[in-house]
């Protein structure tokens, strides 16, 4: 329902009542402009990180004896957990594979297998949970968008301070020279 009569000159300020909310066309246009600017400013579409539920069946956990202190427990119990995930043969999208292989290349073998280990706890279950947390943190970090750097220039006051310091330094050096 239109409240203000639409005038050709006043079309941007027309208000609409939808339910109990009032919307102005100018506010809607402004929001559309912001969204479209943000969409056009990104050169590539944002790819979301895969969730653990998508590829949990692909994870292989192996246990072995942990190193470090722990007395006789270290020699008897396999508490160290190693996670193996074949990223190159995974069921995630090719774009996600590409990003993971590129950004996590230091933790991926030549065969495309991601290796993570945890041996902090004496409990195998806790170490397994720690490895899963490490994996999720790695994935969120790999898929996080970096902020674009805004190039800045020094202000007038900073330029003036620098020039004054240069002048003082050159005069100090002048006084050190032998007279001609």
C-alpha positions as CSV (number, residue, x, y, z in Angstrom):
1,X,0.0,0.0,0.0
2,X,1.4,3.4,-1.0
3,X,1.3,6.2,1.5
4,X,2.9,9.0,-0.4
5,X,1.5,9.9,-3.8
6,X,4.2,8.9,-6.3
7,X,5.5,12.0,-8.1
8,X,7.9,11.7,-10.9
9,X,10.3,14.0,-9.1
10,X,9.8,12.3,-5.7
11,X,10.0,8.6,-6.7
12,X,13.1,7.8,-4.6
13,X,11.4,9.0,-1.4
14,X,8.2,6.9,-1.8
15,X,7.5,4.8,1.3
16,X,5.8,1.4,1.4
17,X,4.1,-0.2,4.3
18,X,4.5,-4.0,4.3
19,X,3.0,-5.4,7.4
20,X,4.0,-3.1,10.2
21,X,7.4,-2.1,8.6
22,X,7.9,1.0,6.5
23,X,10.4,0.7,3.6
24,X,11.7,3.6,1.6
25,X,12.7,3.0,-2.0
26,X,15.9,5.0,-1.4
27,X,17.0,2.8,1.5
28,X,16.2,-0.3,-0.6
29,X,18.2,1.1,-3.6
30,X,21.1,1.9,-1.2
31,X,21.2,-1.6,0.2
32,X,21.1,-3.1,-3.3
33,X,23.9,-0.9,-4.4
34,X,26.1,-1.9,-1.4
35,X,25.4,-5.6,-2.0
36,X,26.1,-5.3,-5.7
37,X,29.3,-3.3,-5.1
38,X,30.6,-6.0,-2.7
39,X,29.7,-8.7,-5.2
40,X,31.5,-7.0,-8.1
41,X,34.6,-6.1,-6.0
42,X,35.3,-9.7,-5.2
43,X,37.2,-11.2,-8.2
44,X,36.4,-14.7,-7.3
45,X,33.3,-16.2,-5.7
46,X,33.9,-17.2,-2.0
47,X,34.3,-20.9,-1.6
48,X,33.2,-22.2,1.8
49,X,35.3,-24.7,3.8
50,X,34.0,-28.3,3.7
51,X,32.4,-29.4,7.0
52,X,33.8,-32.4,8.8
53,X,30.4,-34.2,8.3
54,X,30.9,-34.2,4.5
55,X,34.1,-36.3,4.6
56,X,34.2,-38.0,8.0
57,X,34.0,-41.4,6.4
58,X,37.2,-40.7,4.5
59,X,39.3,-40.0,7.6
60,X,41.6,-42.8,8.8
61,X,42.8,-42.8,12.3
62,X,45.9,-44.8,13.4
63,X,47.2,-45.1,16.9
64,X,50.8,-45.7,18.0
65,X,52.8,-45.4,21.2
66,X,53.3,-41.8,22.3
67,X,56.7,-40.3,23.1
68,X,57.6,-38.3,26.1
69,X,57.0,-38.6,29.8
70,X,54.3,-40.9,31.2
71,X,56.1,-43.7,33.0
72,X,55.0,-47.2,32.2
73,X,51.8,-46.0,30.5
74,X,53.9,-44.8,27.5
75,X,55.2,-48.3,26.9
76,X,51.9,-50.0,27.2
77,X,49.2,-47.8,25.7
78,X,48.8,-46.6,22.1
79,X,47.7,-43.0,22.9
80,X,49.2,-41.1,19.9
81,X,46.6,-40.6,17.2
82,X,47.5,-39.9,13.6
83,X,44.9,-38.7,11.2
84,X,45.2,-39.5,7.5
85,X,43.0,-37.9,4.9
86,X,43.4,-38.4,1.2
87,X,42.6,-34.9,0.0
88,X,43.3,-35.6,-3.7
89,X,40.9,-38.6,-3.7
90,X,38.3,-36.9,-1.5
91,X,34.6,-36.4,-2.3
92,X,34.7,-32.6,-1.8
93,X,34.4,-30.2,-4.7
94,X,37.4,-29.7,-7.0
95,X,37.7,-26.0,-6.0
96,X,37.9,-26.9,-2.4
97,X,40.5,-29.6,-3.2
98,X,42.6,-27.0,-5.1
99,X,42.5,-24.5,-2.2
100,X,43.4,-27.2,0.4
101,X,46.2,-28.6,-1.7
102,X,47.6,-25.1,-2.3
103,X,47.3,-23.6,1.2
104,X,48.1,-26.7,3.3
105,X,50.9,-28.1,1.0
106,X,53.4,-28.2,3.9
107,X,51.2,-30.8,5.8
108,X,50.3,-32.8,2.7
109,X,52.4,-35.6,1.3
110,X,53.3,-36.0,-2.4
111,X,50.5,-38.6,-2.7
112,X,48.0,-35.9,-1.5
113,X,47.4,-37.2,2.0
114,X,47.0,-34.8,4.8
115,X,48.7,-36.0,8.0
116,X,48.0,-34.6,11.5
117,X,49.0,-36.1,14.8
118,X,48.2,-35.5,18.5
119,X,50.0,-37.0,21.5
120,X,49.5,-34.4,24.2
121,X,47.0,-36.4,26.3
122,X,47.4,-39.9,27.9
123,X,43.9,-40.6,26.6
124,X,43.5,-41.9,23.0
125,X,40.0,-40.4,22.8
126,X,41.1,-37.0,23.8
127,X,44.0,-37.1,21.3
128,X,41.4,-38.1,18.6
129,X,39.3,-35.1,19.5
130,X,42.3,-32.8,19.4
131,X,43.3,-34.1,15.9
132,X,39.7,-33.3,14.7
133,X,39.9,-29.8,16.2
134,X,43.2,-29.3,14.5
135,X,41.8,-30.3,11.2
136,X,38.8,-28.1,11.5
137,X,41.0,-25.1,12.5
138,X,43.3,-25.8,9.5
139,X,40.3,-25.8,7.1
140,X,38.8,-22.6,8.5
141,X,42.2,-20.9,8.3
142,X,42.7,-22.1,4.7
143,X,39.4,-20.9,3.5
144,X,39.4,-17.5,5.4
145,X,39.4,-14.5,3.1
146,X,42.3,-12.2,3.6
147,X,41.5,-8.5,3.8
148,X,42.7,-6.5,0.9
149,X,45.4,-4.0,1.8
150,X,44.4,-0.4,1.3
151,X,47.5,1.5,0.1
152,X,48.1,4.6,2.3
153,X,50.3,7.7,1.9
154,X,51.9,9.6,4.7
155,X,50.1,12.7,5.9
156,X,51.4,16.3,5.5
157,X,52.5,16.5,9.1
158,X,54.5,13.3,8.8
159,X,56.2,14.5,5.7
160,X,57.1,17.8,7.4
161,X,58.6,16.0,10.4
162,X,60.7,13.8,8.2
163,X,62.0,16.8,6.2
164,X,62.9,18.7,9.4
165,X,64.7,15.6,10.7
166,X,66.7,15.3,7.5
167,X,67.6,19.0,7.6
168,X,68.8,18.7,11.3
169,X,70.8,15.6,10.4
170,X,72.5,17.3,7.4
171,X,73.4,20.4,9.5
172,X,74.8,18.2,12.2
173,X,77.0,16.5,9.6
174,X,78.0,19.9,8.1
175,X,79.3,21.0,11.5
176,X,81.5,17.9,11.7
177,X,83.3,18.8,8.4
178,X,86.7,20.5,8.3
179,X,86.5,24.2,7.4
180,X,87.6,25.0,3.9
